[in-house]
Amino acid sequence: MDYSTPVPSNEIDLAKEICCDELIEQPASREFVELAHLIMDEEDLTMPDDAQEALSLYIDLIYHIENI
């Protein structure tokens, strides 16, 4: 299942400029996706509807992963 969320290209360009030396074009690993789904189920997190919600979900997931 594809959970990608559309993001305007200008936001992608800005994120590249601020955060990335190089953009990784490959999708997340199967293990990360499985872990993310487990955390989302346990924490009652929902799939994002826009870029801001996607960023918030990503930050929440990273927080939970770092605290395992």
TAGILIN-V368863 format. One record per backbone hydrogen bond with DSSP energy under -1.0 kcal/mol. NH is the residue of the N-H (numbers start at 0). CO is the residue of the C=O. E is the energy in kcal/mol with one decimal. If there is no record, write none. Layout:
BEGIN
[[NH;CO;E] [NH;CO;E]]
END
This chain:
BEGIN
[[11;7;-1.6] [12;8;-2.6] [13;9;-1.9] [14;10;-2.3] [15;11;-2.5] [16;12;-2.2] [17;13;-2.3] [18;14;-3.0] [19;15;-1.3] [32;28;-2.3] [33;29;-2.4] [34;30;-2.5] [35;31;-3.1] [36;32;-2.3] [37;33;-2.1] [38;34;-2.6] [39;35;-2.8] [40;36;-2.4] [41;37;-2.6] [42;38;-2.8] [44;39;-2.2] [53;49;-2.2] [54;50;-2.3] [55;51;-2.2] [56;52;-2.6] [57;53;-2.5] [58;54;-2.5] [59;55;-2.4] [60;56;-2.8] [61;57;-2.6] [62;58;-2.3] [63;59;-2.3] [64;60;-2.6] [65;61;-2.7] [66;62;-1.1] [67;64;-1.5]]
END
